[in-house]
Amino acid sequence: MIRLTLPALPLVLAAATLAACSGSDSDSQPVTKFELASHDGQAAPVRTDTLPGEIDPPEAKWHDSGALVTYGEPGKPPLIALTCKDGMVSVTRNIGSDKGAKALLAFVGYRGILRLKVENDGKAWRGALRSDDPHWIAVTGGPFYTTVAGGGKVISPASAIAAGVVTACKPDADATIKGAPGEGDPLPVAPATT
């Protein structure tokens, strides 16, 4: 007969738990890989791991109008706007909330997550961060989704246009985090496609 002392009981329980959790290789399920089509005129990337889900909204596209890059449906106000000024990438998520409300806007990508401090001016969430922050990999590293308080989830395909804003934006050595420029300015309407 095996007698266990009280101090040995946790070790026995831990070993039993591990034995129950381990399974054979035949029990494991393969990882499913998804691809989202490029909606910004760029060639689709070679097979890569991407986030599951569909583009939401389905007709949304990235548009580059020079100083401002937007994501949204043709003929409607953009859902997301990105711009570079003085080495800072400014983000606008076009959804109203209480004026002065603060939150974190998250870019969740296959290769990382960026949580950006934003403030609402009553019309949109706005914030900015140095372009050389390593967390921008969430946007530059493939497809991503964006979410903020009361704003739902916007799912974007991998985009050379969105990534280009970040990679082409060169910060000054003394750049610091500051509010996004153009606070309270109306957002442009995405161009209609034919």
N, C-alpha and C positions, 0 to 999 in steps of 0.2 A: 504494500500500500504506500502511495506517495502522499506525504504530508506537506502541505504548503504553509509557510508562515505568512502572516499578514503583510509584511514588507515585500514578499515575493509575488503576491497576487497581482499588482499592477503590471509586472513584467509578463506574467502568463497571459493576462487579458490583452496586452498589446501584441504579443506574438500571435494569439488566436485571431485578432482583428486583421493583422497583416496577412495571415494565411487565408482568411475568408475573402479579402479584397483582391488578392492576386489571382489572375486567371491565366489560362493558356493563351497563346497567340491566336488560336482559332476563334477565341471569343471577342477579339478586338475588332472594331469597326473601322473601315478605311475613312480617311479624311476626304470629304467632298470639296472640290475646288470649283469656284464660280468665277466667271469673267463678266465684267460690265463693259458694254461697248463704249467706244469713245464718241462723245457727242460734240466735239469741238473741231472737227475736221482733221484731227491728227490720226495718223495710222494707228490701228489697234496694236497694243503691245504684244510681244510674243508671250505665249502662255505664262501667266504669273498667278500667284495666289492672290485672290482679291476678296473683298468683303462680300458676304452673301447678301442678296437683296437685289431689287430692281431700282433703276434710276427713279427718283421720286422728287418732283413730278416727272412723268415720262417724257414730256416734250422739252424739258429744261436743257439749256446749252450754255457753255461758257462763251462770252463775247469779249473781245479785246477792242476797246475804243481808245487806245493810246494810254492816257494817264489813268484810266479806270477800267478794271476788269470786273465783269458782272456774270452772275449765274442766275438764270431764270428762264421762264417761258417767253417765247416771242410775243411782243406787243403788251407785255405786262411788266409791272415794276419788278426789279430783280430781287431775288431772295437773299443773295449774298453779293457784296461788293468788296473788292480788294484794290488797294492802291499803295504806292510807295512814295514816301516823302521823307527826305533827310535820313535815309537808312532805316526808317520805321515802316513796317507793313501795317496799314490800317485796315480794319475789318468793320463792315457794317452788315448787320442782319436786320433786314427790313421787316420788323414786327414790333408793334407798339406795346408799351407797358406803362406803368406809373412813371411819371417824369421823376428822374433822380434815382430810380431803382438801380441796384447793382446786382451783378450776377457773374457767373463764369460761363463763357461760350466755349464749347468743346468741339474741337476737330478730332474725330476719332478715325484713324487710318489703320491700314494693315501693319504699318511699321512703327506706329507710335500714337500718342495722344498729346494734343496741345490744349491746355486750359487757359483761356485768355480772359483777363478781367475786363468787363464791359459795363457801360452805364447806359441807361435808356433816357432819351430826351423827350419821351412821349410818343415818338414816331418809330424809332429804331434803336437797336442795341449797337453801341460803337466802342471800339477799343483799338489799341495799337501795341506792337511789340517789335523789338529789334529784329531785323531780317536774318541776323546770324544766330538767333536762338536755335539750338539743335532740335527743339520740339516741333519746328516747322516741317520735320520729316513726315508728320501726319498728313500734310498737304502735298509735299513734293514726292512722297514715296509710293504713290498709287492712289486707288480710289479711297474715298473717305466719306464720312457723314458729319454733319454739323448739327448741334443741338444747343438750345438755350432755354431758360425758363419761359414757359408759355409759347415757345416757338416751334414745338414739334421737332421732327427730324427731317433734314434735307439730305438726301443721298446723292452724291456726286460720283461720276466716273473718274478714272485717272485723267488728268488734264495737263497738257504741256502749257496751256495758257495760265492756269492758276499757279502751277509750279514756277513758271517764268517770272511772275511778279516777285516771288520770294527770292529766287536765285539771282535775278538781275538787280535787286535792291541792295545797294552797298551802304552800310552804316558808317557814319563818322565815328571816330574813336571815342568821342564824348557823348554819343547819342544815349538817351535814357528813355525809359518807358514814360509815355505821355498820352494824353487823350487823342482820339482820332480827329484829324482836321475836318472841317466842314460840318461840325455838329449842328444839327437842325436843318441842313440843306436838304432839299428834296432829292430823291434818288432818280436817276434817269430811267426811262422806259427802255426795255430791251428792244433791239430792232426786230421788225417783223421779217420772217423768212418767206420766200415764195416757193 
